[in-house]
Amino acid sequence: MNLAMPGKLAGSYKSAAQQARVVTEAWGEEYLFCPACDSNHLSRSAPNRQAIDFVCPQCEEPFQLKSRSTALAAKIVDAGYEAMRKAIVHGHTPNLFALHYDRPGWHVIDLEIVPRFAYSLSAIEKRKPLAPTARRANWVGCNILLGNIPPDARIRMVTAGVVSSTHAVRQQYARLRPLERIKHDARGWTLDVLNIVRSLRRTEFTLQDVYAFETQLARLHPANRHVRDKIRQQLQVLRDMGFLEFHGGGRYRAV
């Protein structure tokens, strides 16, 4: 993967946003690859495909590219809240490339991908409605909360200018693929519990350690009145997926 971007393309545009879009998408068409199959190239999507910038020519996986010239923050500005909520519920979200690039030099610094099946409703938040006087009066956008996505699902492709191997990226994507078979409401629980397990920042932990987040999970899933039962169930799901080992007596080991 060549991290140098075709900055010369920016010369034809005055708007900084247009410059960034043209340069980053041209670079993506040349160097981005599909993590879901063995295709080493992606195709530009049709102009009328909203929120989708690239499509894999082999497996037809959809991809969206979000780029910024500052470091990737905890939030990424996205489109309409209701559209994103429905996309998560119905399994229509695209895979997300989050790109941090150097603006003066036009080269890639960081790049990660969030698989389309790694979103839960807790990973998005409503923005304030636009003012009644705005062109799109009262329109409500959303932010993608990267901190609410488990680190396992933020697959590093480039880190501080160091490129991860294609094999490692595809291996990590494949490890997460079983999430695709879980319905969105149950998948949300799985992702939220996995995120809590990773937030403990230790390999060995106990059931009581996860119970300590009962209030937080109840807030994320207000319709569920049996949070502890759900925690135990999701720890079993994560064990079956290979993210955890159960050592008996309420003791677990993160893998």
N, C-alpha and C positions, 0 to 999 in steps of 0.2 A: 504494500500500500504506500503510494507516494503521498506525503503529507503537504506538499506544495500545492496551493490552489491557483486556478487561472485568474489571478487578480486583474489582468489586462481587460477582462470582460467588463469590469466595473466602470471603465472609462466612458462607456456609451450611456451612462445613467447619472442623473443628478441626485436622486433620492438615495439616502444611505440604505434604506430598507430594500429598495430595488437592487442596489449593488450587491448587498449581502445575499439576496435570494438568487440572483443570476449566477454569482460566483460559487456559492455553496452547492446549488443544485447541479451545476456543470461538473463540479468536482465529484459529487455523489454519483452521477451517472457514469463517471469514468472508473471510480475506485471502490464504491460500496459493493458488498457481496451479500448473498442471501445466507442467513444463519440457519435456515430451516431445511435447506437442501444443498446440493453441491454446485449450484450456479454461482459463478464468480463475478457476475454482473447483474445489475438491475436495470429495468427499463423505465423511462419517464412515463407517468400515468397520463391518461387522456386529460385535457384541460378542464373538463367539466366534472372531474371526480373530486368532490370536496373532501378536504383533509387527507388526501392520499397523493403523495408526490412520486412514489416509485412502486413498481410491481415486479415481482420475480417472473421472468419469462418462462421458467420451468414449472414451479409449483404454485404460482399466482398469489403468493403471500403479498399483502399490501403493506406499504411503509410510509410513514410521515417523517419529515425532517424538520426539526426545530433547531435553529442555530442562534448563537449569540457571541459577541466579541468580548464578553466578560465571563468570568468563571461560572460554571453551572451552579445555580442557586438552589435553595430548597423548593422553589416554586418555578414552574414553567407556565407562562401564559398560553392558554389554549382558546378554543372557539366557544360556542354557546354551551351553557351548563346543561340545559335540557337535552340537547343533541348528544352530548358526551354521556350523560346519564343513561340514555336509551341505548347508546352504542355498547356500553358496558353490560347492561342487562341482557341485551340480545346477542352479545358476542361479536359485535361488528367493529370493534376498535382496531385500528392498524397498529403494526409494530412501530415503535417510536425510536428514531435516531435522535439523540440529544448531543449537539455538537458545540464545542467551545473552540473558537478560532482566534488567531491574532490578526487584528484588522490592518495595521500598517503593512505587515509582511505577508498577509494572506496565506497563512499555513495553519494546519490543524494542531491543536494542543491536546484536547480531550474529546473522546467520542465514546458514548455508551448506547446500548440498545435495551429498551424495555419491551419484552415480548407482548403481543396483543392479548394474551390470556393471563397476564400478570397484573391486571388492573382490578381493584375493588372499588366500590363506591367511596370508601374512606380515602382513596387516593385523589379525589377531586374535591374542590371547594367552590362555592358560589362567589362570584365577585359582586360588588355593588351594582345595582341597575344603572344604566346610563340615565342621564338627566332627561326630563320630559322635553327639553328643548333640543336634545341631540337628534341627529339625523335618524338614528335607530333608537328612538325614545323608549326607555324602560327595558331595553335589551339587557339580558343577564349573561355574562360570560363566566368562564371558570378558569381555575388554575389547577395544574397537575402538581400534586404534592409528592415530590420525589422521596421525602423522608418517610412517607407512609407506604412506600414500595420496598419490600425486603431487598437487602443488598444482593441476594442471590439473583434477583430479577433485574438488576441494573448491571448488565453484562458489559464489562470494560473491553472496548476495542482498541482505544488509544488512551494512554495515561501519561500525562506530562510529556508528550512527544514520543513515547515508547509504544510500539505497535504490538498488540497481542496476536498470537498465531491464529490463523483461520480455524485450525482444528480445535483450539481451546474454546473459541467463541461458539462454534457449532456444538461442541460437547456440552457446554453449559446450557445452551438453548434446549438441547435435547433432554437434559436432565429435568428441565421445567415443563416439558411438553405434556406430562400426565395431567397438569392443571387444566388443560384444554377440555378434558373429559368430565370435569366437575361443573355442575350448574353454577351460575353466577353468584347466587346467595351463599351457597356452601363454599364456593371458591373464595369469596370475600373473607369468610371465617378462617380458612386455611392460610391465606396470605397474611391476615392480621396477626394470627398466632405465630406464624413463622417470623414475622417482623419483630414481635416481642421477644421470641427466643434469641434472635440475633442481637437485639438491643441489650441482652444480659451480658454480652461480651465475654462469655466464658464457655468452655467446652462442657463441663459438668454442671448440671443444674437439677432442681427438684420440681415436683408438681407444685409445691407451695410457692416457689419462685414465680411461676406463671400465674397462680391464683392471685398474687399481689396486684395483677393488672386487671382484675375482675371489673372494677368500676370503669376503667377505660374501655374495655370491650363491651360492657353494657351500654355505654354511651354511643359506641359505634354501631351497635346492633340492638336498638331499643325494643324491637318486637320479640326478642328472645328473653324469656324469664328464667331460663335454666343455664346460666352462663358457665358455671363450673362443669356441668355435664358436657357442654359444648367444647370447653377447653380440653377435657380428657379425650373426647372424640377426635378433635383435630390433631392432638399429639399422636394419636394412633394413625391418622391419615399421613402425617409427616413421617412417621416411622416407616409406614408401608412404602412411601415414596423414596426412602433412603436418606432423608435429611436428619433423622434422629435414630438413636439406638436406645431401647428400653432396657434398663439394668435391674428392674424389679424394685419394689418398695418405694415407688414414686420417684425413682432416680432415672435421669436421662443423660445421654451424651449426644451433643450436637456433632454432626458429621459435615 
